[in-house]
């Protein structure tokens, strides 16, 4: 939680027939999140990016979790026991919930991944190995993974952006939900790896979601688009897909949040069947794949996965 670094290792264990989730993992910027009691859910997560979790964490908090779940038997979890209990969550074998964190970077920074792809964590998020586990008989899905918003809303960008001037007085990069996962050798009945997740949608008609009513017009139709916080910032100027702006200068280096590669990544050596993957290599937002929010507009990209070495 908060700014803590954590190591969790669950190896060669039998996690069976408990009344709640078998292994329940939360990485969050919030210091107020309670992990006791039933896993909080919402009826319509597409319209609630917190998914019932606390969202009062600091923008720059950078909790980093190294997670090992290796060689375990995880069965019969989440089901009602004698005397009550049982889980109402979507999955109960292994649940991984990744909160947004480590924001506050500049407008030329896409936000970064959880790791460098070589086993070193470099930003807030989770670096996880889920390997050689056996899942069966769990209530709901055996494995469930999602992102959620765990920080306060970033401050609205201040400055001037017209066809003749580009000045940024204050910019706060969106916190992102980051997960690098190695997933191999597991047996299971069902998984749900591709879920709606975190976003921010405070009014940003001039900068982060520059709309088509500006001078120069931006690429978006709404200054309150839901900026996918499970994706890097991106621009794609070379392809001409995300205009404007004023030709030349710093405005051409401004990255629009939520338009880049997924910050949920699975290793290329993993079993890839359960994952909806972005097209590789990721060149621009047309390569984004995954599940979409309800009634998406332009610039509200799907929630999926990318690949790391």
C-alpha positions as CSV (number, residue, x, y, z in Angstrom):
1,X,0.0,0.0,0.0
2,X,1.0,3.6,-0.4
3,X,4.7,3.8,-1.2
4,X,5.7,0.4,0.2
5,X,7.7,-2.3,-1.6
6,X,6.5,-5.8,-0.9
7,X,7.6,-9.4,-1.7
8,X,4.9,-12.1,-1.5
9,X,6.0,-15.7,-2.2
10,X,3.4,-18.6,-2.1
11,X,5.2,-21.7,-3.1
12,X,4.3,-25.5,-2.9
13,X,1.2,-24.8,-0.7
14,X,-2.3,-26.3,-0.5
15,X,-4.9,-23.5,-0.5
16,X,-8.2,-25.4,-0.2
17,X,-11.8,-25.1,0.9
18,X,-11.6,-21.7,2.6
19,X,-14.8,-19.6,2.5
20,X,-13.4,-16.6,0.7
21,X,-10.8,-16.0,-2.1
22,X,-7.9,-18.5,-2.0
23,X,-5.1,-16.0,-2.8
24,X,-6.3,-12.3,-2.9
25,X,-3.7,-9.8,-4.0
26,X,-4.1,-6.0,-4.0
27,X,-1.5,-3.4,-5.0
28,X,-2.8,0.1,-4.3
29,X,-1.7,3.7,-3.8
30,X,-4.2,4.0,-1.0
31,X,-3.1,3.7,2.6
32,X,-6.8,3.4,3.6
33,X,-7.7,0.3,1.6
34,X,-9.1,-2.5,3.8
35,X,-8.3,-6.0,2.7
36,X,-10.4,-7.6,5.4
37,X,-13.9,-9.0,4.8
38,X,-15.5,-9.7,1.4
39,X,-13.8,-8.5,-1.8
40,X,-15.6,-5.2,-2.7
41,X,-17.3,-5.1,-6.1
42,X,-19.6,-2.8,-8.0
43,X,-22.6,-3.6,-10.1
44,X,-21.4,-1.7,-13.1
45,X,-17.6,-1.5,-13.2
46,X,-17.7,0.1,-16.6
47,X,-18.9,3.3,-15.0
48,X,-17.0,3.0,-11.8
49,X,-13.2,2.8,-12.3
50,X,-12.6,2.2,-8.6
51,X,-14.5,-1.1,-8.7
52,X,-15.6,-0.5,-5.1
53,X,-12.0,0.1,-3.9
54,X,-10.6,3.1,-2.0
55,X,-9.4,5.8,-4.4
56,X,-7.7,8.3,-2.0
57,X,-4.1,7.4,-2.7
58,X,-1.5,10.1,-3.5
59,X,-0.8,10.7,-7.2
60,X,2.9,10.0,-6.8
61,X,2.6,7.0,-4.5
62,X,4.6,4.1,-6.0
63,X,3.8,0.7,-4.4
64,X,5.8,-2.1,-5.9
65,X,4.9,-5.7,-5.4
66,X,7.0,-8.7,-6.4
67,X,4.7,-11.7,-6.5
68,X,5.5,-15.5,-6.8
69,X,2.7,-18.0,-6.9
70,X,4.4,-21.3,-7.9
71,X,3.6,-25.0,-7.6
72,X,0.4,-24.6,-5.5
73,X,-2.8,-26.6,-5.3
74,X,-5.7,-24.1,-5.1
75,X,-9.0,-25.8,-5.0
76,X,-12.5,-25.5,-3.6
77,X,-12.1,-21.9,-2.5
78,X,-14.9,-19.3,-2.3
79,X,-17.7,-21.8,-1.6
80,X,-20.0,-21.5,1.4
81,X,-18.8,-23.5,4.4
82,X,-20.8,-25.0,7.2
83,X,-22.1,-22.0,9.2
84,X,-22.0,-19.6,6.3
85,X,-19.4,-17.7,4.4
86,X,-18.6,-18.0,0.7
87,X,-17.5,-15.4,-1.8
88,X,-19.6,-13.3,-4.2
89,X,-16.6,-12.1,-6.2
90,X,-16.1,-13.0,-9.9
91,X,-13.2,-15.3,-9.2
92,X,-11.9,-16.9,-6.1
93,X,-8.8,-19.1,-6.8
94,X,-6.2,-16.4,-7.5
95,X,-7.4,-12.8,-7.6
96,X,-5.0,-10.0,-8.6
97,X,-6.2,-6.4,-8.4
98,X,-3.9,-3.7,-9.6
99,X,-4.4,-0.1,-8.5
100,X,-3.2,3.0,-10.3
101,X,-0.1,4.5,-8.9
102,X,3.2,6.4,-9.7
103,X,1.8,9.4,-11.6
104,X,2.9,13.0,-11.7
105,X,5.4,12.6,-14.6
106,X,5.7,15.0,-17.5
107,X,3.7,15.3,-20.7
108,X,6.6,13.8,-22.8
109,X,6.6,10.7,-20.7
110,X,4.2,7.8,-21.5
111,X,4.1,6.6,-17.9
112,X,6.2,3.5,-18.1
113,X,5.8,-0.3,-17.4
114,X,6.1,-2.1,-14.1
115,X,9.5,-3.6,-15.0
116,X,12.3,-3.2,-17.6
117,X,11.5,-6.7,-18.9
118,X,14.6,-8.1,-17.3
119,X,13.2,-8.7,-13.9
120,X,13.8,-5.3,-12.4
121,X,10.8,-3.3,-11.1
122,X,11.1,0.4,-12.2
123,X,7.6,1.8,-11.6
124,X,4.7,1.3,-9.2
125,X,2.8,-1.9,-10.0
126,X,3.2,-5.7,-9.8
127,X,5.8,-8.0,-11.3
128,X,4.4,-11.5,-10.9
129,X,5.3,-15.1,-11.7
130,X,2.3,-17.5,-11.7
131,X,3.8,-20.9,-12.6
132,X,2.9,-24.6,-12.3
133,X,-0.2,-24.2,-10.2
134,X,-3.2,-26.5,-10.2
135,X,-6.6,-24.8,-9.9
136,X,-10.0,-26.7,-9.7
137,X,-13.4,-26.5,-8.1
138,X,-13.2,-22.8,-7.2
139,X,-16.3,-20.6,-7.1
140,X,-16.4,-18.4,-10.2
141,X,-13.2,-18.2,-12.2
142,X,-10.0,-19.9,-11.0
143,X,-8.0,-16.8,-11.9
144,X,-9.3,-13.2,-12.1
145,X,-7.2,-10.1,-12.9
146,X,-8.3,-6.5,-13.2
147,X,-7.1,-2.9,-12.7
148,X,-8.8,-0.2,-10.7
149,X,-8.3,3.5,-9.8
150,X,-6.7,3.8,-6.4
151,X,-5.6,7.5,-6.4
152,X,-7.4,10.9,-6.2
153,X,-8.1,12.5,-9.6
154,X,-5.0,14.3,-11.1
155,X,-5.1,18.1,-11.1
156,X,-6.4,19.5,-14.4
157,X,-3.6,20.7,-16.7
158,X,-3.0,24.4,-16.6
159,X,-1.5,26.4,-19.5
160,X,-2.2,27.8,-23.0
161,X,-2.5,25.7,-26.2
162,X,-3.6,27.6,-29.3
163,X,-2.5,27.6,-32.9
164,X,0.2,30.1,-32.0
165,X,1.2,29.3,-28.4
166,X,2.0,26.2,-26.4
167,X,2.7,26.8,-22.7
168,X,2.2,24.2,-20.0
169,X,2.2,25.7,-16.5
170,X,1.2,22.5,-14.6
171,X,0.9,18.9,-15.8
172,X,0.3,15.8,-13.7
173,X,0.8,12.6,-15.5
174,X,-2.1,10.1,-14.9
175,X,-1.2,7.3,-12.4
176,X,-1.2,3.9,-14.2
177,X,-2.1,0.3,-13.3
178,X,1.0,-1.7,-14.2
179,X,1.4,-5.5,-14.2
180,X,4.1,-7.6,-15.8
181,X,3.1,-11.3,-15.6
182,X,4.8,-14.6,-16.4
183,X,2.1,-17.3,-16.7
184,X,3.0,-20.8,-17.6
185,X,2.4,-24.5,-16.7
186,X,-0.9,-23.8,-14.9
187,X,-4.0,-26.0,-15.1
188,X,-7.4,-24.6,-14.5
189,X,-11.1,-24.8,-15.3
190,X,-11.6,-21.1,-16.3
191,X,-9.9,-17.7,-16.1
192,X,-10.9,-14.1,-16.6
193,X,-7.8,-12.1,-17.5
194,X,-9.5,-9.5,-19.7
195,X,-11.6,-7.0,-17.7
196,X,-12.6,-3.4,-17.7
197,X,-10.4,-1.3,-15.5
198,X,-9.1,2.0,-14.3
199,X,-9.6,5.3,-16.0
200,X,-9.7,9.1,-15.3
201,X,-12.2,11.4,-16.9
202,X,-11.8,14.8,-15.3
203,X,-12.3,17.7,-17.7
204,X,-9.2,18.1,-19.9
205,X,-10.6,19.6,-23.1
206,X,-7.4,21.7,-23.8
207,X,-4.6,19.2,-23.0
208,X,-5.0,15.5,-22.1
209,X,-8.3,15.1,-24.1
210,X,-7.9,18.0,-26.4
211,X,-11.2,18.2,-28.2
212,X,-12.3,19.2,-31.7
213,X,-13.6,22.6,-30.6
214,X,-10.1,24.0,-29.8
215,X,-7.9,26.1,-32.0
216,X,-6.2,24.1,-33.4
217,X,-8.8,21.4,-33.1
218,X,-7.8,18.3,-31.2
219,X,-8.5,14.7,-32.1
220,X,-11.2,13.9,-29.4
221,X,-14.9,14.6,-29.4
222,X,-15.1,15.0,-25.6
223,X,-12.8,16.7,-23.0
224,X,-14.1,14.2,-20.4
225,X,-13.3,11.0,-22.4
226,X,-12.4,8.1,-20.1
227,X,-8.6,8.0,-20.3
228,X,-7.6,4.3,-20.0
229,X,-5.2,4.1,-17.1
230,X,-4.1,0.7,-18.2
231,X,-2.3,2.1,-21.2
232,X,0.7,4.4,-21.8
233,X,0.4,7.9,-23.2
234,X,1.1,8.1,-27.0
235,X,0.9,10.5,-29.9
236,X,1.5,8.8,-33.3
237,X,2.5,12.0,-35.0
238,X,4.4,10.2,-37.7
239,X,1.3,8.4,-38.8
240,X,-0.8,11.6,-38.6
241,X,-3.4,9.8,-36.5
242,X,-3.5,12.2,-33.5
243,X,-3.4,15.8,-34.6
244,X,-3.1,18.6,-33.9
245,X,-1.1,20.7,-33.3
246,X,0.8,23.9,-33.9
247,X,3.5,22.6,-36.3
248,X,6.8,22.1,-34.7
249,X,7.9,22.7,-31.1
250,X,6.9,21.1,-27.8
251,X,3.2,20.6,-28.8
252,X,4.3,17.9,-31.2
253,X,5.8,16.0,-28.3
254,X,2.7,16.1,-26.1
255,X,1.5,12.5,-25.4
256,X,-2.2,11.9,-25.0
257,X,-2.9,9.6,-21.9
258,X,-4.5,6.3,-22.5
259,X,-3.7,6.0,-26.2
260,X,-0.6,3.7,-26.1
261,X,0.4,0.2,-25.4
262,X,-1.2,-1.8,-22.5
263,X,0.6,-1.6,-19.2
264,X,-0.7,-5.1,-18.4
265,X,1.9,-7.3,-20.1
266,X,2.5,-11.0,-20.2
267,X,5.9,-12.5,-21.0
268,X,6.4,-13.9,-24.5
269,X,7.3,-17.3,-22.9
270,X,3.9,-17.5,-21.2
271,X,0.8,-19.5,-22.1
272,X,-0.9,-16.8,-24.1
273,X,-4.3,-18.4,-24.8
274,X,-6.2,-16.7,-21.9
275,X,-5.1,-13.2,-22.9
276,X,-6.4,-10.7,-25.5
277,X,-3.2,-9.2,-26.9
278,X,-2.5,-5.9,-28.6
279,X,-1.1,-6.3,-32.1
280,X,2.7,-6.6,-32.0
281,X,4.6,-4.5,-32.6
282,X,2.4,-1.7,-31.2
283,X,2.7,1.2,-33.6
284,X,-0.4,3.3,-32.8
285,X,-3.8,3.1,-31.2
286,X,-5.3,1.0,-34.0
287,X,-3.2,-1.9,-32.6
288,X,-5.0,-1.8,-29.3
289,X,-7.2,-4.9,-28.5
290,X,-9.3,-6.0,-25.5
291,X,-12.7,-5.3,-23.9
292,X,-14.4,-1.9,-24.3
293,X,-16.2,0.3,-21.9
294,X,-20.0,0.8,-22.3
295,X,-20.7,3.3,-25.1
296,X,-17.1,4.0,-25.9
297,X,-16.2,7.2,-27.8
298,X,-13.0,7.9,-29.8
299,X,-10.0,7.8,-27.5
300,X,-11.5,5.3,-25.0
301,X,-9.3,2.4,-25.8
302,X,-10.0,-1.3,-24.9
303,X,-8.5,-3.1,-21.9
304,X,-6.1,-5.8,-23.0
305,X,-2.5,-7.0,-22.8
306,X,0.8,-6.5,-24.4
307,X,3.9,-8.7,-24.4
308,X,7.3,-8.2,-22.9
309,X,10.5,-10.3,-23.5
